[in-house]
Amino acid sequence: MLKALPALRSGAAQYARAYADHAGSSANLVIAFPVRLARDIITAVGVIADYKWSLRGLEGSQREEAKHACHARGADRLQRLCFANGGIYIKLGQHIVQLDHMLPTEYVKAMRLSMLDKCPVETYAQVARTISEDLGSPPDKLYASFEPVPVASASLAQVHRATGHDGRALAVKVQHAGLRDSFAADAFTVEVLVKAAHWLFPDFNYQWLVEEVKHSLPKELDFNAEAANAARCAANLASPLSSIEPGQVVVPAILPSLSSARVLTMEFVEGYEVTERERMLSEGLQPQEVANIVSRTFNDMIFQFGDVHCDPHAANVFVRKHQGKAQIVTNASSIDHLSLTGSEEERLELQGYAAQFAQQISALLWKVPQEVLLLLKTNDCLRSIDHALGQPVNTFVITARTCSKAISRHRSTVSPGFRSWWLGVRDSISIELRVLAMRVLSCAKYQDIDFHFITIFFD
């Protein structure tokens, strides 16, 4: 492990310079880094030593049985490390849940049981202190009422219900104390751990995950950016380019006068998770309609506007019955998590592929642009929602249609005229014929018939 450290000699200074705008980050790096790094090293050495010692000389079924026991103990150690260090460690623990097709089941289950439902909850005194520091007054002055017990807590923040002086129901998202100060130390210790693990186990290369954290987390810690994103999202969905009808999607309005970098106040909109299919049916809502709206919404974001909500899991997308119809509520104030759905056989098959091609997958994820990683994450989230609703619509068809419209619009803008119009018509016809062919073959259960002639005809 010592061989992995020389490459990181200048890392602390680089992080301190890169995140000097985070109040106290440089000083906190000096104080917090040794403690966090010590915990990391102790945990890593304990896990590695356990595997080396417990598996020595074992073969066949005995080795597999011992390996599962090592997985369970390693997961427990990692879980305790995440809670001890807090902050982005809990967020990374939640990310492990998303990798259930790549990592041992014991790690995924341990993280799912702890990281998703047991996020840290700060006292009301600390919450009031954060609000006072950022907004200049305590909660009892800024709001007509403020519930001291949070309705939800995530890795980076917790949410309280409140009432404005105008009587409006509000949701107040308050960032956990110290996260902005400790970010540099947290990011550096995670990179040390990942690079050391890669040196010991060459197949383990998750540097792409570290880069994603370094790129995205500073933005997530700035609630002003989230407020701006919410306003832009609402404006996009209300524009003529959107396929969303008025009233189908609502983005809770932000109250700028009661918001800051660490406090975000928005209107409170009732709803339930978009995956609650039985509740939809009991209210007379059709899962097919809900899935269609969700799919069209995010395809519009990707292909029409380029501004995408890249975390559309069930706890961030809600649905409610509004004026007799389904209305989607986007919510960025929820716990960040997602697990891959599907049968146990499918999960094991994917896990086998992931283990077989681990190096290639890591190398690919290291090379692809950050935007592509976010789109891949968005696609997985949408597939999870669609699966929970019984896969009532073909999201790939909606994606193809939306993408085709966006390309046609761009083509007409760059080169207006009959040719651009005809190419757009041709693309639309090609897509619809492909969809028709797929449906016919699916109904006839002739999945092995080659209908590549459609592609040839329209290419």
SVG drawing of the C-alpha trace seen along z (x, -y; Angstrom):
<svg xmlns="http://www.w3.org/2000/svg" viewBox="-61 -38 67 66">
<polyline fill="none" stroke="black" stroke-width="0.4" points="0.0,0.0 2.9,-2.3 3.8,-2.1 0.4,-3.7 1.1,-6.8 4.0,-8.5 1.7,-9.3 -0.6,-11.2 2.1,-13.3 0.8,-16.6 -2.9,-15.6 -3.7,-17.4 -2.4,-20.7 -4.2,-20.2 -7.5,-19.6 -7.0,-22.5 -6.4,-24.9 -9.2,-23.4 -11.8,-23.9 -10.5,-26.9 -13.9,-28.6 -15.4,-26.2 -15.1,-28.0 -12.5,-26.4 -11.7,-23.6 -7.9,-24.1 -7.8,-24.2 -10.2,-21.3 -8.1,-19.2 -5.1,-19.5 -7.3,-18.5 -9.7,-15.9 -7.5,-14.2 -5.3,-12.2 -8.3,-11.0 -10.2,-10.0 -7.2,-8.4 -6.4,-6.5 -9.9,-5.0 -9.6,-4.2 -6.3,-2.4 -7.5,-0.5 -10.6,0.7 -8.7,1.5 -6.0,3.5 -8.6,5.3 -10.6,6.3 -7.6,7.4 -6.0,9.3 -9.3,11.1 -9.5,12.3 -5.9,13.3 -6.0,15.2 -9.5,16.8 -9.0,18.1 -5.5,19.4 -5.3,23.1 -9.0,23.4 -10.4,24.8 -13.8,25.5 -17.0,25.2 -15.0,24.5 -13.3,21.5 -16.7,20.2 -18.3,20.6 -15.3,18.8 -15.4,16.1 -19.1,15.3 -18.2,15.0 -15.4,12.6 -17.8,10.6 -20.2,10.2 -17.4,9.1 -16.0,6.8 -19.4,5.2 -19.8,4.6 -16.4,2.9 -17.2,0.7 -20.6,-0.2 -19.0,-1.3 -16.4,-3.3 -19.1,-5.1 -21.1,-6.1 -17.9,-7.1 -16.7,-9.4 -20.2,-10.5 -20.8,-13.0 -19.8,-11.7 -18.9,-8.3 -22.6,-7.7 -23.3,-8.9 -20.7,-6.4 -22.3,-3.7 -25.6,-4.4 -23.9,-4.2 -22.8,-0.7 -26.5,0.3 -26.6,-0.7 -23.8,1.7 -25.6,4.9 -24.9,6.4 -21.1,5.9 -20.4,6.3 -20.9,9.3 -24.4,9.6 -23.3,9.2 -21.9,5.7 -25.0,4.6 -27.4,5.9 -25.5,4.3 -25.5,0.9 -29.1,1.2 -30.2,1.9 -28.2,-0.8 -27.3,-3.6 -30.8,-4.2 -32.9,-4.3 -30.5,-5.3 -28.9,-8.5 -27.7,-10.9 -30.3,-13.3 -29.1,-16.5 -30.6,-18.1 -33.0,-21.0 -30.4,-23.3 -27.9,-22.6 -30.5,-23.1 -31.5,-26.4 -27.9,-27.4 -27.3,-26.7 -30.5,-28.6 -29.5,-31.6 -26.0,-31.7 -27.2,-31.7 -30.5,-33.6 -29.8,-36.0 -32.7,-34.9 -33.8,-31.7 -36.6,-29.5 -39.2,-30.8 -38.8,-34.3 -38.5,-33.3 -41.5,-30.9 -44.9,-31.0 -44.2,-27.4 -41.3,-25.0 -41.4,-21.4 -38.3,-20.5 -38.4,-16.8 -37.4,-16.2 -39.7,-14.3 -36.7,-12.9 -32.9,-12.8 -30.4,-12.1 -26.6,-11.8 -26.1,-15.6 -29.2,-17.2 -32.5,-16.8 -35.9,-18.2 -38.3,-19.9 -41.9,-20.9 -42.8,-24.5 -45.5,-27.1 -44.8,-30.5 -46.2,-33.7 -48.6,-33.7 -50.0,-30.3 -48.3,-28.3 -47.0,-24.8 -43.2,-24.7 -40.4,-22.2 -37.1,-23.4 -33.9,-21.5 -31.0,-22.1 -27.5,-20.8 -25.7,-18.8 -23.2,-20.9 -19.6,-20.7 -20.0,-19.1 -18.6,-22.0 -15.6,-22.3 -14.7,-18.6 -15.3,-18.0 -11.6,-18.3 -10.5,-15.9 -13.3,-13.4 -12.5,-13.5 -8.8,-13.0 -9.2,-10.1 -11.5,-8.4 -9.0,-8.8 -6.2,-7.4 -8.4,-4.3 -9.4,-3.7 -5.8,-4.1 -4.5,-1.8 -7.1,0.8 -6.2,0.6 -2.6,1.1 -3.4,4.2 -6.1,5.5 -5.5,4.3 -9.0,5.4 -10.4,2.9 -10.2,-0.5 -12.9,-2.9 -11.0,-6.1 -13.9,-7.1 -16.1,-7.1 -13.7,-9.4 -13.7,-11.8 -17.5,-11.8 -17.5,-12.7 -15.0,-15.5 -17.0,-16.9 -20.5,-16.6 -20.4,-17.0 -19.3,-20.6 -22.4,-21.4 -24.6,-19.3 -23.3,-21.2 -24.4,-24.5 -28.2,-24.8 -28.2,-28.0 -27.3,-25.9 -30.1,-23.5 -32.6,-26.5 -31.4,-27.7 -31.7,-24.2 -35.3,-23.9 -36.3,-27.2 -34.7,-26.3 -36.4,-22.9 -39.8,-24.4 -39.3,-26.9 -38.1,-24.2 -41.2,-22.0 -43.5,-25.0 -41.9,-25.9 -43.5,-25.2 -40.7,-22.6 -41.9,-20.4 -44.3,-17.5 -45.6,-17.8 -49.1,-19.2 -49.9,-21.9 -50.6,-20.3 -48.9,-17.0 -45.6,-17.8 -45.1,-20.2 -41.7,-21.5 -42.1,-22.9 -41.4,-26.6 -38.3,-27.9 -38.5,-30.8 -35.2,-32.7 -35.6,-35.0 -35.6,-32.0 -32.8,-30.1 -29.0,-30.1 -26.1,-27.8 -27.0,-25.6 -30.7,-26.2 -33.4,-25.6 -37.0,-26.5 -39.6,-25.4 -43.4,-24.9 -44.5,-21.6 -46.4,-19.4 -48.1,-16.3 -47.5,-13.0 -46.3,-9.5 -43.5,-7.6 -44.0,-7.0 -43.4,-3.2 -46.5,-2.7 -48.5,-1.0 -51.3,0.4 -52.0,-3.0 -52.2,-4.5 -54.8,-1.9 -56.8,-2.4 -57.0,-6.1 -58.1,-5.4 -54.8,-6.4 -53.3,-4.2 -49.6,-3.2 -49.3,-3.3 -50.2,-7.0 -47.8,-7.7 -44.9,-5.8 -45.6,-7.6 -45.4,-11.1 -42.2,-10.2 -40.6,-8.9 -41.6,-11.8 -40.5,-14.3 -37.0,-13.0 -36.6,-12.4 -37.6,-16.1 -34.9,-17.1 -32.2,-15.0 -33.0,-15.7 -34.9,-18.9 -33.2,-21.0 -30.0,-19.4 -30.7,-20.1 -31.4,-16.8 -32.5,-15.7 -29.9,-12.9 -31.3,-11.3 -34.9,-10.3 -35.2,-7.4 -38.5,-6.7 -37.7,-9.0 -37.1,-11.9 -40.2,-11.5 -43.7,-11.6 -47.2,-11.3 -50.5,-12.6 -54.1,-12.8 -54.7,-16.3 -58.0,-17.4 -58.8,-13.8 -55.6,-13.1 -52.1,-11.9 -49.6,-14.7 -45.8,-14.0 -44.0,-15.9 -40.2,-16.2 -38.5,-16.5 -34.7,-16.9 -35.0,-16.9 -35.0,-13.1 -32.6,-10.3 -30.3,-9.4 -30.5,-5.7 -31.4,-3.2 -31.1,0.6 -31.1,2.6 -34.4,4.5 -35.0,7.8 -35.0,11.5 -32.3,13.2 -31.2,15.1 -30.8,11.8 -28.9,10.2 -26.5,13.2 -26.0,13.2 -25.1,9.5 -22.9,10.0 -21.0,12.7 -20.5,10.5 -19.4,7.6 -16.8,9.8 -15.6,11.2 -15.2,7.8 -14.4,5.7 -11.2,4.2 -12.8,3.3 -15.9,1.7 -13.7,-0.4 -11.5,-1.5 -14.5,-2.5 -16.2,-4.4 -12.9,-6.2 -12.7,-7.4 -16.3,-8.4 -17.3,-12.1 -19.0,-13.0 -22.2,-13.8 -22.4,-10.2 -22.1,-8.8 -25.0,-11.0 -27.1,-9.9 -26.3,-6.2 -27.4,-6.8 -30.6,-8.5 -31.4,-5.6 -31.0,-3.1 -33.2,-5.1 -36.0,-5.4 -35.7,-1.7 -36.2,-1.0 -39.3,-3.1 -40.7,-1.5 -40.0,2.0 -41.8,1.1 -44.9,0.0 -45.0,3.3 -43.3,2.0 -46.5,0.6 -44.8,-1.4 -41.7,-0.9 -39.4,-3.6 -37.0,-2.9 -39.8,-3.8 -40.5,-7.1 -36.7,-7.8 -36.4,-7.0 -39.3,-9.3 -38.1,-12.2 -34.6,-11.9 -35.8,-11.8 -37.8,-15.0 -34.8,-16.8 -32.5,-15.8 -35.1,-16.9 -35.5,-20.3 -31.8,-20.8 -31.4,-19.8 -34.1,-22.3 -32.5,-25.0 -29.1,-24.5 -30.2,-23.8 -33.9,-24.7 -35.6,-23.4 -37.4,-20.5 -34.4,-18.1 -34.4,-18.6 -38.1,-18.2 -38.0,-15.0 -35.2,-13.5 -37.2,-14.1 -40.3,-12.4 -38.1,-9.5 -36.6,-9.0 -40.1,-9.1 -41.4,-6.5 -38.3,-4.3 -38.8,-4.4 -42.5,-3.5 -41.9,-0.6 -39.2,0.7 -41.6,0.5 -44.4,2.2 -42.0,5.0 -40.9,5.5 -44.4,5.7 -45.5,8.2 -42.5,10.4 -43.1,10.2 -46.8,11.2 -45.9,14.0 -43.0,15.1 -40.7,15.3 -37.8,13.5 -35.2,15.2 -36.6,13.7 -34.2,11.1 -36.0,7.9 -32.8,6.0 -34.3,5.3 -36.1,2.3 -32.8,0.8 -31.3,1.5 -34.3,0.0 -34.3,-3.3 -30.5,-3.7"/>
</svg>
